[in-house]
Amino acid sequence: MTKSASADVAAIIVNYGTADLAIEAISSLMAQPAGGRRVEVHLVDNASPGGDGARIATEIFERGWSALVTLHAERENHGFGRGNNLVLRILASRVRPPEFVFLLNPDARIENDAIGILADFLSSRPDVAVAGARIERPDGRPVASAFRFPGLLSTFSEAVCFGPITRLLARWTVPLAPALPTGPVDWVSGAAFLARSEALSEVGGFDPGFFLYYEEVDLMLRLGRLGWATWHVAEARVSHAEGVATGVRGGPMRQRQPAYWYDSWRHYFESNHGRARALLIAMARLVGAALNRAISMLRQREPAAPLNFFGDFWNVAVRPLLGLRARSYSEDSPGWQASPAVRADEQEGAG
């Protein structure tokens, strides 16, 4: 591996408050040969609390990574997409940008020569812009890492979360099988994927309207509209401790979603499908969640929707679709912060 203007692959990790995990992620990159390609690593620290930037800088120096790793110590939290865009702009300005860009979450680490496998695949398929790795839990169990694009029926099915309806609408379910073989898909997990720099430049990188969540879905949808394909490559393996970096986890435990999740949901559907269609999909989500609550009460079970879903979804996602200002909320934990767009509304007096 070498950090130089002529690197073949640039790996980017965006960190916020997870210094130990980010250091482990870098270490996992250092341990693999990347198929003999020259790799440079960029770590963006999004103004982490607790001195993460200084801690990471010390580790880079003490581990002898200074020639391999560039730390971008930011003074504000840009979120995931804008944090990656900072590095993408630097790379694009070079006389010879790297051929590929590898995005890795700070709570993920590569388990084999994932970069080399994904790069070999993209080199053999000039029509493919993005190749995603197989994602596994730390214990080795695979999780969904490839997906269909969300829409009206998938949103309703997810919200109602009732077996007969789920089976009826199975062909629109967003997550694909965890042990999916290599093949073309709509989009892949943002936790670990390799992208062609040419394609990223053509599409303009991530949409800066997203703070966190849905940015990779949007990116691959826009790439697809330009004629680029996205593939899941099962041979490349990455371990991911889901939700550690964001505080938002899947599974049966109900929790309140951060405001930026709802804001990103709205922005994705509105920017890609128009306000009227986005509002229709929002109504499908509300109706589905209401049906799920009724069914759950009859079955004496917890509803599937996050805590305070109806108020939060209405205030952050639906109100802007109706031409009203978003109303948000805050908690002590930084993970609950609203996206910059929602905070701007609050500063103007909404709430």
GUKOLGU-517805 format. One record per residue (C-alpha): residue number from 0; residue in three letters; x, y, z. Coordinates in pm, 1 decimal, decimal comma. Example, Ala and Ser with C-alpha at 12.3 -4.5 7.8 and 13.67 -1.06 7.14 Angstrom:
<vexnus>
+------+------+----------+----------+----------+
! resi ! resn !       xx !       yy !       zz !
+------+------+----------+----------+----------+
!    0 !  ALA !   1230,0 !   -450,0 !    780,0 !
!    1 !  SER !   1367,0 !   -106,0 !    714,0 !
+------+------+----------+----------+----------+
</vexnus>
This chain:
<vexnus>
+------+------+----------+----------+----------+
! resi ! resn !       xx !       yy !       zz !
+------+------+----------+----------+----------+
!    0 !  MET !      0,0 !      0,0 !      0,0 !
!    1 !  THR !    116,1 !    350,9 !    -69,6 !
!    2 !  LYS !    -28,4 !    698,5 !    -36,8 !
!    3 !  SER !     48,9 !    885,3 !   -355,9 !
!    4 !  ALA !   -113,0 !   1082,1 !   -633,2 !
!    5 !  SER !    -89,2 !    770,0 !   -849,2 !
!    6 !  ALA !   -270,5 !    529,2 !   -612,8 !
!    7 !  ASP !   -503,7 !    281,2 !   -783,2 !
!    8 !  VAL !   -759,3 !    275,9 !   -501,4 !
!    9 !  ALA !   -855,3 !    537,9 !   -242,6 !
!   10 !  ALA !  -1027,7 !    400,1 !     67,2 !
!   11 !  ILE !  -1246,7 !    642,9 !    263,8 !
!   12 !  ILE !  -1368,7 !    601,8 !    621,5 !
!   13 !  VAL !  -1597,2 !    865,8 !    777,4 !
!   14 !  ASN !  -1581,3 !    871,2 !   1156,7 !
!   15 !  TYR !  -1797,7 !   1030,2 !   1424,0 !
!   16 !  GLY !  -1727,6 !    931,4 !   1782,8 !
!   17 !  THR !  -1593,7 !    581,9 !   1708,2 !
!   18 !  ALA !  -1216,2 !    628,8 !   1712,9 !
!   19 !  ASP !  -1135,8 !    275,7 !   1833,1 !
!   20 !  LEU !  -1349,3 !    119,1 !   1559,6 !
!   21 !  ALA !  -1210,2 !    349,6 !   1291,4 !
!   22 !  ILE !   -854,9 !    253,3 !   1388,3 !
!   23 !  GLU !   -948,6 !   -115,6 !   1364,6 !
!   24 !  ALA !  -1104,2 !    -52,2 !   1022,5 !
!   25 !  ILE !   -780,3 !    106,3 !    900,1 !
!   26 !  SER !   -583,3 !   -184,2 !   1045,3 !
!   27 !  SER !   -798,6 !   -431,8 !    852,5 !
!   28 !  LEU !   -719,6 !   -244,4 !    530,2 !
!   29 !  MET !   -347,3 !   -257,0 !    608,3 !
!   30 !  ALA !   -359,5 !   -632,2 !    659,4 !
!   31 !  GLN !   -480,7 !   -715,6 !    307,1 !
!   32 !  PRO !   -284,7 !   -699,4 !    -21,6 !
!   33 !  ALA !   -561,1 !   -535,1 !   -232,3 !
!   34 !  GLY !   -471,2 !   -757,0 !   -524,8 !
!   35 !  GLY !   -133,0 !   -589,1 !   -555,0 !
!   36 !  ARG !   -292,1 !   -248,8 !   -622,1 !
!   37 !  ARG !   -161,0 !     72,8 !   -470,6 !
!   38 !  VAL !   -403,9 !    191,6 !   -202,1 !
!   39 !  GLU !   -426,6 !    514,1 !     -3,8 !
!   40 !  VAL !   -654,1 !    563,4 !    297,1 !
!   41 !  HIS !   -847,5 !    877,3 !    392,1 !
!   42 !  LEU !  -1014,8 !    909,5 !    730,3 !
!   43 !  VAL !  -1262,6 !   1195,0 !    769,8 !
!   44 !  ASP !  -1328,4 !   1283,5 !   1132,4 !
!   45 !  ASN !  -1659,7 !   1469,0 !   1143,8 !
!   46 !  ALA !  -1578,7 !   1693,5 !   1442,1 !
!   47 !  SER !  -1613,2 !   1400,4 !   1679,8 !
!   48 !  PRO !  -1657,7 !   1477,8 !   2049,8 !
!   49 !  GLY !  -1403,8 !   1353,7 !   2299,9 !
!   50 !  GLY !  -1090,3 !   1427,6 !   2101,1 !
!   51 !  ASP !  -1128,7 !   1153,4 !   1839,8 !
!   52 !  GLY !   -930,6 !   1349,1 !   1581,5 !
!   53 !  ALA !   -627,6 !   1386,8 !   1806,0 !
!   54 !  ARG !   -650,5 !   1023,1 !   1915,6 !
!   55 !  ILE !   -660,4 !    900,1 !   1556,1 !
!   56 !  ALA !   -374,8 !   1130,4 !   1454,0 !
!   57 !  THR !   -160,3 !    986,3 !   1735,9 !
!   58 !  GLU !   -242,7 !    629,4 !   1633,5 !
!   59 !  ILE !   -156,7 !    700,6 !   1270,8 !
!   60 !  PHE !    183,1 !    834,1 !   1375,4 !
!   61 !  GLU !    263,3 !    567,3 !   1633,8 !
!   62 !  ARG !    162,3 !    279,1 !   1406,6 !
!   63 !  GLY !    376,8 !    410,6 !   1123,7 !
!   64 !  TRP !     81,7 !    480,1 !    895,3 !
!   65 !  SER !    169,0 !    841,0 !    814,7 !
!   66 !  ALA !    285,2 !    755,4 !    463,0 !
!   67 !  LEU !    -36,1 !    559,6 !    400,6 !
!   68 !  VAL !   -319,6 !    741,6 !    575,2 !
!   69 !  THR !   -449,9 !   1099,2 !    546,6 !
!   70 !  LEU !   -658,5 !   1236,2 !    833,0 !
!   71 !  HIS !   -914,1 !   1504,8 !    744,9 !
!   72 !  ALA !  -1000,2 !   1668,1 !   1079,6 !
!   73 !  GLU !  -1324,5 !   1859,8 !   1021,4 !
!   74 !  ARG !  -1476,1 !   2130,2 !   1240,0 !
!   75 !  GLU !  -1835,8 !   2027,6 !   1175,1 !
!   76 !  ASN !  -2028,5 !   1704,6 !   1134,6 !
!   77 !  HIS !  -2094,9 !   1676,4 !    761,4 !
!   78 !  GLY !  -2272,7 !   1341,9 !    781,3 !
!   79 !  PHE !  -2183,9 !   1042,6 !    564,9 !
!   80 !  GLY !  -2232,8 !   1157,2 !    207,6 !
!   81 !  ARG !  -2088,5 !   1506,3 !    244,0 !
!   82 !  GLY !  -1797,9 !   1363,3 !    445,2 !
!   83 !  ASN !  -1713,7 !   1132,2 !    156,4 !
!   84 !  ASN !  -1764,8 !   1413,9 !    -92,9 !
!   85 !  LEU !  -1485,6 !   1611,6 !     74,1 !
!   86 !  VAL !  -1236,0 !   1343,2 !    -25,7 !
!   87 !  LEU !  -1396,5 !   1271,2 !   -362,3 !
!   88 !  ARG !  -1344,0 !   1634,5 !   -464,5 !
!   89 !  ILE !   -976,1 !   1618,1 !   -366,5 !
!   90 !  LEU !   -927,5 !   1297,2 !   -562,6 !
!   91 !  ALA !  -1110,6 !   1430,3 !   -870,0 !
!   92 !  SER !   -884,1 !   1737,0 !   -879,3 !
!   93 !  ARG !   -573,0 !   1527,8 !   -935,8 !
!   94 !  VAL !   -409,7 !   1489,2 !  -1274,2 !
!   95 !  ARG !   -446,9 !   1114,3 !  -1228,3 !
!   96 !  PRO !   -729,9 !   1026,3 !   -986,9 !
!   97 !  PRO !   -741,4 !    672,1 !   -847,3 !
!   98 !  GLU !   -933,5 !    431,4 !  -1067,0 !
!   99 !  PHE !  -1150,7 !    310,3 !   -779,6 !
!  100 !  VAL !  -1282,8 !    441,6 !   -447,5 !
!  101 !  PHE !  -1356,0 !    203,3 !   -159,4 !
!  102 !  LEU !  -1603,0 !    320,0 !    105,4 !
!  103 !  LEU !  -1584,6 !    146,5 !    443,3 !
!  104 !  ASN !  -1783,5 !    218,6 !    759,8 !
!  105 !  PRO !  -1579,4 !    276,9 !   1075,9 !
!  106 !  ASP !  -1768,4 !    -11,9 !   1241,6 !
!  107 !  ALA !  -1672,9 !   -249,2 !    957,3 !
!  108 !  ARG !  -1355,4 !   -433,0 !    865,3 !
!  109 !  ILE !  -1255,1 !   -639,2 !    565,5 !
!  110 !  GLU !  -1218,9 !  -1012,7 !    631,2 !
!  111 !  ASN !  -1039,7 !  -1112,9 !    309,8 !
!  112 !  ASP !   -883,7 !   -932,1 !     13,8 !
!  113 !  ALA !  -1214,5 !   -757,0 !    -46,7 !
!  114 !  ILE !  -1061,6 !   -460,1 !   -228,2 !
!  115 !  GLY !   -866,2 !   -684,4 !   -464,4 !
!  116 !  ILE !  -1169,9 !   -905,1 !   -534,2 !
!  117 !  LEU !  -1400,3 !   -608,1 !   -599,2 !
!  118 !  ALA !  -1140,2 !   -426,2 !   -810,0 !
!  119 !  ASP !  -1080,6 !   -736,0 !  -1022,7 !
!  120 !  PHE !  -1453,7 !   -763,0 !  -1075,4 !
!  121 !  LEU !  -1496,0 !   -399,6 !  -1181,1 !
!  122 !  SER !  -1194,7 !   -428,4 !  -1410,7 !
!  123 !  SER !  -1366,8 !   -718,5 !  -1587,9 !
!  124 !  ARG !  -1703,8 !   -538,3 !  -1615,9 !
!  125 !  PRO !  -1669,9 !   -184,5 !  -1759,6 !
!  126 !  ASP !  -2049,1 !   -140,6 !  -1743,0 !
!  127 !  VAL !  -2056,5 !   -173,3 !  -1362,3 !
!  128 !  ALA !  -2005,3 !    135,6 !  -1144,4 !
!  129 !  VAL !  -2042,9 !    -15,2 !   -796,7 !
!  130 !  ALA !  -1953,8 !   -354,6 !   -651,3 !
!  131 !  GLY !  -2066,3 !   -431,4 !   -297,4 !
!  132 !  ALA !  -1923,1 !   -687,3 !    -57,4 !
!  133 !  ARG !  -2100,4 !   -963,5 !    132,4 !
!  134 !  ILE !  -2170,3 !   -822,3 !    480,4 !
!  135 !  GLU !  -2142,0 !  -1046,3 !    784,5 !
!  136 !  ARG !  -2198,1 !  -1001,3 !   1154,9 !
!  137 !  PRO !  -1888,1 !  -1027,7 !   1373,0 !
!  138 !  ASP !  -1981,6 !  -1394,4 !   1436,5 !
!  139 !  GLY !  -1974,6 !  -1467,9 !   1063,2 !
!  140 !  ARG !  -2349,0 !  -1483,3 !    994,7 !
!  141 !  PRO !  -2442,4 !  -1305,3 !    670,2 !
!  142 !  VAL !  -2687,9 !  -1014,3 !    675,6 !
!  143 !  ALA !  -2871,4 !   -840,5 !    392,8 !
!  144 !  SER !  -2620,4 !   -638,9 !    193,9 !
!  145 !  ALA !  -2803,5 !   -603,3 !   -139,2 !
!  146 !  PHE !  -3144,6 !   -452,3 !   -195,6 !
!  147 !  ARG !  -3427,7 !   -349,3 !   -425,4 !
!  148 !  PHE !  -3518,1 !     17,0 !   -456,7 !
!  149 !  PRO !  -3798,3 !    112,4 !   -215,7 !
!  150 !  GLY !  -4137,4 !    218,2 !   -347,1 !
!  151 !  LEU !  -4506,5 !    235,8 !   -263,7 !
!  152 !  LEU !  -4575,9 !   -135,2 !   -211,2 !
!  153 !  SER !  -4251,4 !   -210,8 !    -32,6 !
!  154 !  THR !  -4309,9 !     82,2 !    203,2 !
!  155 !  PHE !  -4661,9 !    -35,9 !    286,2 !
!  156 !  SER !  -4546,6 !   -395,6 !    333,6 !
!  157 !  GLU !  -4261,6 !   -294,0 !    562,8 !
!  158 !  ALA !  -4488,9 !    -73,2 !    772,2 !
!  159 !  VAL !  -4775,7 !   -322,7 !    812,5 !
!  160 !  CYS !  -4525,3 !   -603,5 !    892,5 !
!  161 !  PHE !  -4787,0 !   -881,5 !    882,7 !
!  162 !  GLY !  -4703,3 !  -1226,1 !    746,0 !
!  163 !  PRO !  -4980,3 !  -1272,5 !    485,9 !
!  164 !  ILE !  -4928,4 !   -922,4 !    341,3 !
!  165 !  THR !  -4549,5 !   -958,5 !    350,2 !
!  166 !  ARG !  -4573,2 !  -1285,4 !    153,7 !
!  167 !  LEU !  -4820,8 !  -1135,5 !    -92,8 !
!  168 !  LEU !  -4585,9 !   -844,2 !   -165,0 !
!  169 !  ALA !  -4262,3 !  -1044,4 !   -139,7 !
!  170 !  ARG !  -4146,7 !   -948,8 !   -489,8 !
!  171 !  TRP !  -4125,0 !   -584,7 !   -375,6 !
!  172 !  THR !  -3943,2 !   -651,5 !    -45,0 !
!  173 !  VAL !  -3639,8 !   -421,6 !    -23,8 !
!  174 !  PRO !  -3378,1 !   -645,9 !    147,6 !
!  175 !  LEU !  -3259,2 !   -940,5 !    -61,1 !
!  176 !  ALA !  -3144,0 !  -1273,1 !     84,4 !
!  177 !  PRO !  -2843,3 !  -1245,7 !    319,0 !
!  178 !  ALA !  -2658,9 !  -1530,3 !    140,8 !
!  179 !  LEU !  -2721,8 !  -1383,0 !   -204,1 !
!  180 !  PRO !  -2486,9 !  -1507,0 !   -479,0 !
!  181 !  THR !  -2291,9 !  -1266,9 !   -697,2 !
!  182 !  GLY !  -2519,1 !  -1081,4 !   -936,5 !
!  183 !  PRO !  -2675,4 !   -749,5 !  -1040,5 !
!  184 !  VAL !  -2890,0 !   -569,2 !   -782,5 !
!  185 !  ASP !  -3054,4 !   -227,9 !   -741,4 !
!  186 !  TRP !  -2824,7 !   -108,2 !   -462,1 !
!  187 !  VAL !  -2576,7 !   -237,6 !   -205,9 !
!  188 !  SER !  -2495,6 !   -150,8 !    152,9 !
!  189 !  GLY !  -2297,4 !    166,0 !    208,4 !
!  190 !  ALA !  -2098,7 !    -16,0 !    478,4 !
!  191 !  ALA !  -1852,8 !   -150,0 !    218,7 !
!  192 !  PHE !  -1848,7 !   -100,3 !   -155,9 !
!  193 !  LEU !  -1603,0 !    -21,9 !   -432,9 !
!  194 !  ALA !  -1698,4 !    237,7 !   -693,2 !
!  195 !  ARG !  -1549,5 !    345,0 !  -1022,5 !
!  196 !  SER !  -1413,8 !    701,0 !   -990,2 !
!  197 !  GLU !  -1528,8 !    782,7 !  -1343,1 !
!  198 !  ALA !  -1886,4 !    697,7 !  -1252,2 !
!  199 !  LEU !  -1877,1 !    892,6 !   -924,7 !
!  200 !  SER !  -1753,3 !   1199,8 !  -1111,0 !
!  201 !  GLU !  -2022,5 !   1160,5 !  -1374,2 !
!  202 !  VAL !  -2301,4 !   1145,4 !  -1116,6 !
!  203 !  GLY !  -2152,1 !   1423,7 !   -902,8 !
!  204 !  GLY !  -2087,8 !   1216,3 !   -589,9 !
!  205 !  PHE !  -2338,7 !   1194,0 !   -307,7 !
!  206 !  ASP !  -2637,2 !   1426,6 !   -292,6 !
!  207 !  PRO !  -2544,2 !   1679,9 !    -19,5 !
!  208 !  GLY !  -2911,4 !   1701,3 !     78,9 !
!  209 !  PHE !  -2868,9 !   1384,4 !    285,8 !
!  210 !  PHE !  -2714,8 !   1394,5 !    632,2 !
!  211 !  LEU !  -2724,6 !   1021,6 !    705,8 !
!  212 !  TYR !  -2920,4 !    727,5 !    555,8 !
!  213 !  TYR !  -3056,9 !    681,2 !    203,7 !
!  214 !  GLU !  -2758,2 !    853,3 !     43,7 !
!  215 !  GLU !  -2620,7 !    531,6 !   -105,7 !
!  216 !  VAL !  -2967,8 !    429,9 !   -230,1 !
!  217 !  ASP !  -2998,2 !    764,8 !   -403,7 !
!  218 !  LEU !  -2644,2 !    743,4 !   -544,4 !
!  219 !  MET !  -2702,3 !    404,2 !   -707,0 !
!  220 !  LEU !  -3044,2 !    503,7 !   -836,3 !
!  221 !  ARG !  -2889,9 !    806,5 !  -1009,9 !
!  222 !  LEU !  -2604,7 !    592,5 !  -1143,8 !
!  223 !  GLY !  -2857,5 !    348,5 !  -1283,9 !
!  224 !  ARG !  -3039,1 !    628,4 !  -1462,6 !
!  225 !  LEU !  -2708,5 !    714,4 !  -1631,9 !
!  226 !  GLY !  -2671,8 !    355,3 !  -1754,0 !
!  227 !  TRP !  -2435,5 !    222,4 !  -1486,7 !
!  228 !  ALA !  -2495,7 !   -113,7 !  -1315,8 !
!  229 !  THR !  -2453,8 !   -213,6 !   -950,7 !
!  230 !  TRP !  -2351,4 !   -565,6 !   -847,6 !
!  231 !  HIS !  -2329,7 !   -763,8 !   -525,7 !
!  232 !  VAL !  -2004,9 !   -964,1 !   -515,4 !
!  233 !  ALA !  -2040,3 !  -1241,9 !   -258,8 !
!  234 !  GLU !  -1674,1 !  -1344,4 !   -270,4 !
!  235 !  ALA !  -1565,6 !  -1018,8 !   -101,7 !
!  236 !  ARG !  -1632,8 !  -1040,6 !    272,5 !
!  237 !  VAL !  -1668,4 !   -759,8 !    526,8 !
!  238 !  SER !  -1760,0 !   -783,0 !    895,2 !
!  239 !  HIS !  -1997,5 !   -512,1 !   1017,3 !
!  240 !  ALA !  -2114,7 !   -440,6 !   1372,0 !
!  241 !  GLU !  -2445,7 !   -289,6 !   1258,2 !
!  242 !  GLY !  -2549,7 !     36,1 !   1419,2 !
!  243 !  VAL !  -2246,1 !     80,3 !   1644,0 !
!  244 !  ALA !  -2133,6 !    392,4 !   1459,9 !
!  245 !  THR !  -2480,3 !    549,3 !   1433,2 !
!  246 !  GLY !  -2669,4 !    416,1 !   1734,0 !
!  247 !  VAL !  -2949,8 !    299,3 !   1499,4 !
!  248 !  ARG !  -2982,2 !    -77,9 !   1496,8 !
!  249 !  GLY !  -3215,3 !   -322,6 !   1329,3 !
!  250 !  GLY !  -3389,5 !   -605,8 !   1508,4 !
!  251 !  PRO !  -3685,1 !   -645,1 !   1742,5 !
!  252 !  MET !  -3591,7 !   -380,8 !   2003,4 !
!  253 !  ARG !  -3799,2 !    -67,5 !   1943,9 !
!  254 !  GLN !  -3623,5 !    266,5 !   1966,5 !
!  255 !  ARG !  -3689,6 !    619,7 !   1855,3 !
!  256 !  GLN !  -3547,6 !    703,3 !   1513,6 !
!  257 !  PRO !  -3331,7 !   1016,7 !   1489,3 !
!  258 !  ALA !  -3483,9 !   1308,9 !   1302,6 !
!  259 !  TYR !  -3228,0 !   1285,9 !   1024,5 !
!  260 !  TRP !  -3359,1 !    937,7 !    932,5 !
!  261 !  TYR !  -3705,5 !   1078,0 !    856,9 !
!  262 !  ASP !  -3558,9 !   1380,7 !    682,8 !
!  263 !  SER !  -3347,5 !   1155,1 !    459,2 !
!  264 !  TRP !  -3651,2 !    935,3 !    389,1 !
!  265 !  ARG !  -3847,4 !   1236,8 !    270,6 !
!  266 !  HIS !  -3560,5 !   1379,2 !     66,4 !
!  267 !  TYR !  -3501,7 !   1048,5 !   -112,0 !
!  268 !  PHE !  -3860,6 !   1003,9 !   -226,3 !
!  269 !  GLU !  -3926,1 !   1368,7 !   -301,9 !
!  270 !  SER !  -3607,2 !   1424,8 !   -501,7 !
!  271 !  ASN !  -3638,8 !   1102,0 !   -700,9 !
!  272 !  HIS !  -4014,8 !   1062,2 !   -741,6 !
!  273 !  GLY !  -4162,3 !   1409,0 !   -696,3 !
!  274 !  ARG !  -4358,6 !   1559,2 !   -409,4 !
!  275 !  ALA !  -4696,8 !   1409,1 !   -500,9 !
!  276 !  ARG !  -4561,6 !   1054,8 !   -527,9 !
!  277 !  ALA !  -4357,4 !   1099,4 !   -210,2 !
!  278 !  LEU !  -4669,6 !   1211,6 !    -24,4 !
!  279 !  LEU !  -4858,5 !    905,8 !   -151,0 !
!  280 !  ILE !  -4578,6 !    678,3 !    -27,4 !
!  281 !  ALA !  -4577,5 !    860,6 !    306,7 !
!  282 !  MET !  -4949,7 !    796,2 !    342,6 !
!  283 !  ALA !  -4889,6 !    428,2 !    264,0 !
!  284 !  ARG !  -4634,3 !    417,5 !    544,9 !
!  285 !  LEU !  -4873,9 !    580,9 !    790,6 !
!  286 !  VAL !  -5164,8 !    352,4 !    695,6 !
!  287 !  GLY !  -4941,3 !     45,4 !    714,5 !
!  288 !  ALA !  -4811,0 !    145,5 !   1056,3 !
!  289 !  ALA !  -5164,9 !    208,0 !   1181,4 !
!  290 !  LEU !  -5273,9 !   -136,3 !   1061,3 !
!  291 !  ASN !  -4969,8 !   -291,2 !   1226,4 !
!  292 !  ARG !  -5054,2 !   -121,4 !   1555,0 !
!  293 !  ALA !  -5410,6 !   -257,3 !   1542,6 !
!  294 !  ILE !  -5294,5 !   -607,9 !   1454,8 !
!  295 !  SER !  -5028,2 !   -596,4 !   1725,4 !
!  296 !  MET !  -5283,8 !   -494,0 !   1988,3 !
!  297 !  LEU !  -5506,5 !   -789,5 !   1892,4 !
!  298 !  ARG !  -5207,1 !  -1025,7 !   1909,8 !
!  299 !  GLN !  -5077,2 !   -862,7 !   2230,0 !
!  300 !  ARG !  -4742,1 !   -780,9 !   2072,2 !
!  301 !  GLU !  -4527,0 !   -471,1 !   2041,9 !
!  302 !  PRO !  -4592,5 !   -273,5 !   1721,1 !
!  303 !  ALA !  -4318,1 !   -275,1 !   1457,6 !
!  304 !  ALA !  -4291,7 !    102,7 !   1416,3 !
!  305 !  PRO !  -4018,5 !    293,8 !   1603,5 !
!  306 !  LEU !  -4112,1 !    471,7 !   1923,3 !
!  307 !  ASN !  -4304,3 !    797,3 !   1866,4 !
!  308 !  PHE !  -4324,4 !    708,3 !   1497,3 !
!  309 !  PHE !  -4649,7 !    885,2 !   1409,1 !
!  310 !  GLY !  -4554,8 !   1220,4 !   1558,0 !
!  311 !  ASP !  -4195,4 !   1213,7 !   1437,0 !
!  312 !  PHE !  -4277,1 !   1093,9 !   1085,6 !
!  313 !  TRP !  -4552,7 !   1351,3 !   1047,7 !
!  314 !  ASN !  -4346,1 !   1641,5 !   1180,8 !
!  315 !  VAL !  -4018,7 !   1570,3 !   1001,7 !
!  316 !  ALA !  -4119,6 !   1387,5 !    681,2 !
!  317 !  VAL !  -4482,3 !   1466,4 !    600,0 !
!  318 !  ARG !  -4512,6 !   1834,7 !    690,8 !
!  319 !  PRO !  -4250,8 !   1945,4 !    431,3 !
!  320 !  LEU !  -4431,9 !   1738,2 !    167,1 !
!  321 !  LEU !  -4742,6 !   1942,4 !    247,2 !
!  322 !  GLY !  -4550,4 !   2267,6 !    208,4 !
!  323 !  LEU !  -4515,2 !   2322,3 !    584,1 !
!  324 !  ARG !  -4201,6 !   2364,2 !    791,6 !
!  325 !  ALA !  -4056,0 !   2053,6 !    949,9 !
!  326 !  ARG !  -4078,4 !   2019,3 !   1325,1 !
!  327 !  SER !  -3802,4 !   1821,5 !   1491,2 !
!  328 !  TYR !  -3684,4 !   1703,7 !   1829,8 !
!  329 !  SER !  -3356,5 !   1655,4 !   2010,2 !
!  330 !  GLU !  -3207,7 !   1429,6 !   2273,8 !
!  331 !  ASP !  -2890,1 !   1442,7 !   2480,8 !
!  332 !  SER !  -2712,2 !   1190,2 !   2258,3 !
!  333 !  PRO !  -2545,5 !   1334,0 !   1942,4 !
!  334 !  GLY !  -2693,3 !   1042,1 !   1750,1 !
!  335 !  TRP !  -3038,4 !   1201,4 !   1783,7 !
!  336 !  GLN !  -2949,7 !   1526,5 !   1616,0 !
!  337 !  ALA !  -3156,1 !   1651,3 !   1325,3 !
!  338 !  SER !  -3012,2 !   1694,0 !    982,8 !
!  339 !  PRO !  -2888,6 !   2044,9 !    894,5 !
!  340 !  ALA !  -3202,7 !   2099,7 !    686,6 !
!  341 !  VAL !  -3428,3 !   2030,4 !    985,5 !
!  342 !  ARG !  -3212,3 !   2236,9 !   1220,9 !
!  343 !  ALA !  -3236,6 !   2530,6 !    979,0 !
!  344 !  ASP !  -3616,1 !   2515,5 !   1003,5 !
!  345 !  GLU !  -3594,1 !   2516,1 !   1380,7 !
!  346 !  GLN !  -3371,0 !   2820,8 !   1376,7 !
!  347 !  GLU !  -3631,5 !   3002,7 !   1168,8 !
!  348 !  GLY !  -3886,3 !   2945,9 !   1442,5 !
!  349 !  ALA !  -4047,9 !   2614,9 !   1352,1 !
!  350 !  GLY !  -4140,2 !   2393,0 !   1642,7 !
+------+------+----------+----------+----------+
</vexnus>
